[in-house]
Amino acid sequence: MHNKTIVLFDMDGTLTPARLPADSRVGNILAKLSNHSKIGIVTGSGLDYLVQQCESIWSGIDGISPVDITLLPCNGTKLYSWGGNEWCLQHSVDMRDKIGDSHFDLLMKILIGAQFTHISTEPEHALTGHFISYRDSMVNWCPVGRNANKEQRNNFIQYDQKTDMRFRLMTGVQAMLDKIMGERKVQLVLGGNTSIDVYPSGWDKTYALQHFPDHECWFVGDRCEPNGNDYQIYEMLKEENRSFKTTGPSQTIEIIDSIIKSLGS
């Protein structure tokens, strides 16, 4: 079963609190799961954030061995495996190559313009810099800025929940891009609690599944509602009862325990 099964996990809000390190308990339960299944972490974040938040999972005394984990940053459009001393890149694609230079440059102009308009019309939250991050295979747009501290992030999240600001930004830019580039050449989804992820259509987290064509794949994530960045993979595996929605790391531990019982039976 171990060689033919893989359980994929979202990171923020699933294995870790948003933008914070994972608890050692997560590493401990994943170590138990590794006796029954391979394990992957698929996130919209880049490798740097993934390692920063999840290193405790494989470095703890009772944690899982890094050999037993596949890291899948940027929705799985990048794949890293443990090389003994460091994480080694095994697969990578480039968004600019996929949609073309002219469309990519147009996308960046539209995002920069949308951020400027947002700053001009909705200044009720902090602005911390690093608003747009190009991650090769996707673009992350963070209206508050990725340099925000915990208090600024929390204030922004409350403001967003009150106003649906990110959803309005996302749908407005999506409509503009569909009109200019052609319908759904690129896709926008809500990423985590503060961002909007932008990538070529089809490069959502279902992309990660192509790395494991001979495996039975399971998934656990928190953003499984429409417009969430876990929605597509959650819905794909839901029909086979192999996807789970979590409210946070504590519930994820309970879900993992139930998966262990299911795979061990």
C-alpha positions in Angstrom: 0.0 0.0 0.0 2.8 2.4 0.9 4.2 2.4 -2.6 0.9 3.0 -4.3 -0.7 5.6 -2.0 0.2 9.3 -1.4 -1.6 11.7 0.9 -1.2 15.4 -0.2 -1.5 18.2 2.3 -2.0 21.9 1.9 0.3 24.0 4.1 -1.2 27.2 5.5 -4.3 26.6 7.6 -3.8 22.8 7.2 -0.4 21.6 8.5 0.5 25.0 9.9 -1.2 28.2 11.1 -1.1 30.8 8.4 2.5 32.0 7.9 3.7 30.3 11.2 5.7 27.2 11.9 4.2 23.7 12.2 3.7 22.2 15.6 5.8 19.1 16.5 2.6 17.1 16.9 2.1 17.4 13.1 5.5 15.9 12.4 4.8 13.1 14.9 1.5 12.1 13.3 3.0 12.3 9.8 5.7 10.0 10.8 3.0 7.4 11.7 1.3 8.0 8.4 4.5 7.4 6.5 4.3 3.8 7.5 1.2 3.5 5.4 1.6 6.1 2.6 3.9 8.5 0.9 3.4 12.1 1.8 3.4 15.4 -0.2 3.0 19.0 0.8 1.4 21.0 -2.0 1.1 24.8 -1.5 0.9 27.9 -3.5 3.9 29.3 -1.6 7.5 29.0 -2.8 10.1 26.6 -1.4 11.5 29.2 0.9 8.2 29.7 2.8 7.5 26.0 2.7 10.8 25.1 4.4 10.6 28.0 6.8 7.2 26.9 8.1 7.5 23.1 7.8 11.1 22.3 8.7 10.1 21.3 12.2 8.0 18.5 10.7 11.1 16.6 9.5 13.7 17.9 11.9 12.0 17.0 15.2 13.2 14.0 17.2 9.9 12.1 16.5 9.2 13.8 13.2 9.0 12.3 9.8 12.1 11.6 7.8 12.6 14.1 4.9 13.1 11.1 2.6 9.5 10.3 3.1 8.2 13.7 2.0 7.8 15.3 -1.5 7.7 19.1 -1.5 5.3 20.6 -4.1 5.5 24.4 -4.0 3.7 26.6 -6.4 0.7 24.3 -6.7 3.0 21.3 -7.5 4.4 23.0 -10.6 7.7 22.5 -8.8 8.8 19.3 -7.2 11.6 18.8 -4.7 12.9 15.6 -3.1 15.4 15.2 -0.3 19.0 14.7 -1.6 20.6 13.8 1.7 21.8 17.4 2.6 19.3 19.6 0.8 16.0 19.7 -1.1 16.7 19.0 -4.8 14.6 20.4 -7.7 13.2 17.6 -9.8 10.5 19.4 -11.9 9.8 23.0 -12.8 7.7 24.9 -15.3 7.5 28.6 -16.2 4.4 30.7 -16.5 6.0 33.1 -18.9 6.7 30.2 -21.3 3.2 28.9 -21.0 1.2 32.1 -21.8 3.9 34.0 -23.8 5.9 37.1 -23.0 3.3 39.6 -24.3 0.5 38.1 -22.2 2.7 37.8 -19.2 3.8 41.5 -19.4 0.2 42.5 -19.9 -0.8 40.5 -16.8 1.9 42.3 -14.7 0.7 45.7 -15.9 -2.9 44.9 -15.0 -2.0 43.6 -11.6 0.2 46.7 -10.9 -2.6 48.9 -12.1 -5.2 47.1 -9.9 -2.9 47.4 -6.9 -2.5 51.2 -7.5 -6.3 51.6 -7.9 -6.8 49.6 -4.7 -4.4 51.8 -2.8 -6.2 54.9 -4.1 -9.7 53.8 -3.3 -9.4 51.5 -0.2 -6.7 52.7 2.1 -8.1 51.3 5.3 -5.4 48.7 5.9 -1.6 48.7 6.2 0.6 48.8 3.0 3.8 47.0 3.7 5.5 46.4 0.3 6.2 43.3 -1.8 2.7 43.3 -3.2 3.4 41.1 -6.3 5.6 38.1 -6.2 6.6 36.2 -9.4 7.3 32.5 -8.5 8.1 31.3 -12.1 5.0 29.1 -12.4 2.6 31.5 -10.8 2.2 35.1 -9.5 1.1 35.9 -6.0 -0.7 39.2 -5.4 -0.9 40.3 -1.8 -2.8 43.7 -1.5 -1.5 44.3 2.1 2.1 43.3 1.1 4.0 40.1 2.0 6.1 42.2 4.5 3.2 42.5 6.8 3.7 41.5 10.4 1.3 39.4 12.4 -0.8 42.4 13.6 -1.0 43.9 10.2 -2.0 40.6 8.7 -4.7 40.0 11.3 -6.1 43.5 10.7 -6.1 43.0 7.0 -7.9 39.6 7.4 -10.6 41.2 9.5 -11.0 44.0 6.9 -11.2 41.5 4.1 -13.8 39.4 5.8 -15.9 42.5 6.4 -15.7 43.9 2.9 -15.0 40.9 0.6 -12.3 43.1 -0.8 -10.0 40.3 -2.2 -13.0 38.6 -3.9 -14.0 41.9 -5.6 -10.4 42.5 -6.7 -10.1 38.9 -8.0 -13.3 38.9 -10.0 -12.7 42.4 -11.5 -9.2 41.4 -12.7 -10.4 38.0 -13.9 -13.1 39.6 -16.0 -10.5 42.1 -17.5 -8.0 39.3 -18.3 -10.7 37.1 -19.9 -11.8 40.0 -22.1 -8.2 40.8 -23.3 -6.5 37.4 -23.4 -9.4 35.1 -24.0 -11.6 33.3 -21.4 -9.6 31.6 -18.6 -6.2 31.8 -20.2 -5.1 32.5 -16.6 -6.9 31.7 -13.4 -7.2 33.8 -10.3 -8.1 32.2 -6.9 -8.0 33.3 -3.3 -4.7 32.2 -1.8 -4.4 31.8 2.0 -5.8 34.6 4.1 -4.2 37.6 2.4 -3.3 36.9 -1.2 -4.7 36.2 -4.7 -2.9 33.5 -6.7 -2.6 33.9 -10.5 -1.5 31.0 -12.8 -2.2 29.5 -16.2 -5.5 27.6 -16.4 -5.0 24.0 -15.3 -2.0 24.9 -13.1 -4.1 24.7 -9.9 -3.2 22.0 -7.3 -4.6 19.2 -9.5 -1.3 19.7 -11.4 0.4 17.9 -8.5 -1.5 14.7 -9.3 0.4 14.2 -12.6 3.5 13.5 -10.6 1.9 10.3 -9.1 0.1 8.6 -12.0 0.3 5.2 -10.5 -0.8 6.2 -7.0 -4.0 6.4 -5.1 -4.0 10.1 -4.1 -5.7 11.6 -1.0 -5.9 15.3 -0.1 -6.4 17.4 3.0 -6.8 21.2 2.7 -8.7 24.2 4.3 -9.5 26.4 1.3 -11.9 23.9 -0.4 -14.8 26.3 -1.2 -15.2 27.7 -4.8 -12.6 30.4 -5.5 -10.3 28.8 -2.8 -7.0 27.5 -3.9 -7.8 23.9 -2.7 -11.1 23.7 -4.4 -10.2 21.9 -7.7 -8.2 19.1 -6.1 -10.6 18.7 -3.3 -13.5 18.4 -5.7 -11.6 16.0 -8.0 -10.9 13.5 -5.1 -14.1 14.1 -3.2 -16.1 11.8 -5.5 -13.9 8.9 -4.3 -14.0 10.0 -0.6 -10.3 10.7 -0.6 -10.4 14.5 0.1 -11.0 16.2 3.5 -11.7 19.8 4.5 -10.0 21.0 7.7 -10.4 24.0 9.9 -6.7 23.9 11.1 -3.8 21.8 12.2 -5.6 20.3 15.2 -8.4 18.9 13.0 -5.8 17.9 10.5 -4.2 15.6 13.1 -7.6 14.0 13.7 -8.1 13.5 9.9 -4.6 12.0 9.6 -5.5 9.6 12.4 -8.6 8.5 10.5 -6.7 8.1 7.3 -4.1 5.9 9.1 -7.0 3.7 10.3 -8.5 3.5 6.8 -5.2 2.6 5.1 -4.2 0.2 7.9 -7.4 -1.8 7.7 
